[in-house]
Structures are given as structure tokens and as C-alpha cells.
Amino acid sequence: MKRLVALLLAALTIFVIYYDLSKGILPAGDEQTVEVTSMENTAESFFEKKVAPGETVLSIIEQRMNGPLPVSMTDVITDFTNLNNGLKPEELKYGKTYKFPIYSSKN
């Protein structure tokens, strides 16, 4: 009896692995595409904001967008540095006003 149960479990395991590898269990055609426009494509490509204590470049831009960034962190750092005459995001000081890039995502 134990051999029969072991054989059935082995057969079930092999079938499950075969099914998962051949057909998968996740839907493949339901991927959502997001079109991103960079700051160079917009008429007004930045906004100005006075930095409060504890805020970072990332948190300010995400707060403005009400969600995650549609571009890479490298693009955000480059755009911020270009808008603020070479100032790096690590050199942000609260109480001062800086320019932040605007990004828009279209679904």
C-alpha cells in the first residue's frame, strides 16, 4: 500500500512540474504597458518646491505623482542635477527651494 501511495505522489509531482513548465499558471497576455514621457518632452519640465525636513528628491517626486516613478533612478538624479546647476540630490538642504523634474505616465 505504501508503494502505491508513493507511486501516485511521484506521478502527481511529475505531472504538476510538467504542467507548470509547459503551460504555466500565470496569465501571459494580461501585461499592462506604460508609456513614459521624459521631462524633455513637456513644455514645463519642472516644478519648484521648498524642501521640508526629512524629504528627499525621490519622496518629493513620488508625492507629486501620487505613486511610483515611471523612470529609472539614474534619470531622476541626472534630471535633478541638470535643473539645479550640478547640485547632487545628496546635497539637498531643508528650507531651500529647488527645481524637481516632472514626469508623466500614460496608460
QUIRA-V313120 format. One record per backbone hydrogen bond with DSSP energy under -1.0 kcal/mol. NH is the residue of the N-H (numbers start at 1). CO is the residue of the C=O. E is the energy in kcal/mol with one decimal. If there is no record, write none. Layout:
# QUIRA-V313120
NH/CO/E  NH/CO/E
This chain:
# QUIRA-V313120
5/1/-2.1  6/2/-2.4  7/3/-2.4  8/4/-2.4  9/5/-2.5  10/6/-2.3  11/7/-2.5  12/8/-2.6  13/9/-2.5  14/10/-2.4  15/11/-2.4  16/12/-2.6  17/13/-2.3  18/14/-2.4  19/15/-2.9  20/16/-2.5  21/17/-2.2  22/18/-2.4  23/19/-2.5  24/19/-1.6  35/106/-2.3  37/104/-1.9  41/38/-1.4  47/100/-2.4  49/98/-2.2  51/96/-2.5  55/52/-1.8  60/56/-2.3  61/57/-2.3  62/58/-2.6  63/59/-2.0  64/60/-1.9  65/61/-2.0  66/62/-1.2  67/62/-1.8  76/72/-1.7  77/73/-2.6  78/74/-2.5  79/75/-2.8  80/76/-2.7  81/77/-2.4  82/78/-2.4  83/79/-2.2  84/80/-1.6  86/81/-2.8  87/84/-1.3  91/88/-1.9  92/89/-1.2  95/51/-3.2  96/93/-1.3  98/49/-2.2  100/47/-3.1  102/45/-1.8  104/37/-1.1  106/35/-2.7
